[in-house]
């Protein structure tokens, strides 16, 4: 099975398989096998590739880690769980957006909490000027699901 994640990361970063091979001290054919045949490299090489590309090793090779390692990594990444979006403190959203280095992405029905906050507008603009990709995906206002959500939250479409 191909490793499309590795291929995409190289393309996103403007790197070639030859450059990756040189950076992690392997043959270029080895990198090609990682991509085209889905071969999983030795742990040291996985770490070196992840460092070179600036991602977590588990993203590029999700099945390479053992069950215990996956469990440990997943526990270390969960900071807090909240039952609803509205339960997330405003400062937390700001912290997420400020700390973004490559991308801010949000998929929401209406995104009123972002649309009504001029501070968030300014923050997105600053981040975009700094080279952070900002993508907001909003629900179709004519969608029954969006209408249902709006009714549940007590907002109506103007």
N, C-alpha and C positions, 0 to 999 in steps of 0.2 A: 504494500500500500504506500502511495506517495506521501511525502511529508509536505503538504501544501503550506503549513504554517511557516516552516523554515524558508521555503521558496518566497512566500509573501514578505517575510521579515527582511530578507536580502533585498528584494525589490524596493520596499518602503525606505530602506536606509541607503539605497543607491550603491549597494555592494554586490560583488560577483562571487560565485562559488570559489574562484581562484583566490580572491582576496581573503575570504573566510579561511580557506585552507592554509594560506600563508600565516594568518593571524593565530591559528590554533595548532600550527606545526603538524599538519597532516597533508597527504597527497590530495590534489584536486579531485581525483577519481573517487576518493573516499567521501568527500563532500557530495559529489554527484550521487553516490549510492545512498547517502543519508536522505537526499531529496527524492530521487526517482524510485528507489526501492524501499524507502521507509526504514532503512537500517538504523538501529539505535547505537550510538557511539558509547565508548567507555565513559564512565562517570566523569573523569577528569576532562575529557573532550566536551561532554555536555555542559559542564560548568564553564569551560573556556568559551564555548559558543554563546552561551547565555550572557556572559560578561561582555563579549564583543558586541552582541546585538542589543544589550541593555534590557533583557527580559528575564523572567524567571525560567529556570530549566524545565519546570513542569509544564509551562505553556508550550514549549517547542516539542517536548517529548512527554506527553501526559501519562503514557503507560510505562515509562521507564522506572518510575519510583515504586518502591514496594508499598504494600498496604499500610504499614506502620508509618512510613515516611509521608505518604499522602495524608493520613489522618493528622499527623503532627503539623504539616503545612497548612491544612485547612483550618485547624484550630487557631493557628497563629495569625491568620488573616482576618478572622471575624472579630471585630472590635465591639460591636453592639448590634442587637437585633431589636427593631421597633415594630409594633404591630401595624402601624399606618404611616404614610408619608408625613402627615401633619404632626406626628409625634416626634419627628426629628427636629431638634432645636435649630433655629435659624443660623446660629453661629457654626453649627456643624456643616451645613450646606456651604457656607462661605469658606470654611476651612478646606473642604473638598475642592471647591473651585479654585481657590488661591494656590493650593499645592499642586494642581495639575501642571504637568510639564510638557505633555504631548497632545492631549485631547481631553475635551469636556464633551460628554455625550449624555443626552437625556431623552428618554422616550416617555411621554406623558399624555394623558387625555387632553388636558387643557393647560397645565403649567401655570396656573394663576399665581402660585407662590413666587414664580420667577417673573411673570409678566407684570406684577404689581409692585415689584421692588426695584426702585431706580438704582440702588446700590448693586444689585445683581447685574443690571444692564451695564453699569460702569465696569464692574469686575470682568464681565465677558469681553467687553471692548478692550480693556487693558490686556487681558490674556491673549486675545486675538492679535493685538499689536505686537505682543511678545513672541508670536509664532505658534501659539497653542491653537489647535483646530477646535472650533466650537460648533457642535451640531445639536440642534434641538428638533426633535421630531414630535409634532403635535397631532392629536387626533382630529379626524374630520368632524367639523361641527354639525354636519348633517347625519352623522352616524348615530344609530339608536343607542349604542354603548356609551358614547360621549354624552348624549342627552340624559341617559339613566344616571350616569355618574354625577352630572351637573345637578340633577334633581336631588340625589342623595346628599350632596354637599350644600344644597340650598342656593346654588347659583343658577342663574338663567341666562340664556343667550340674548344679547341686546337686539 
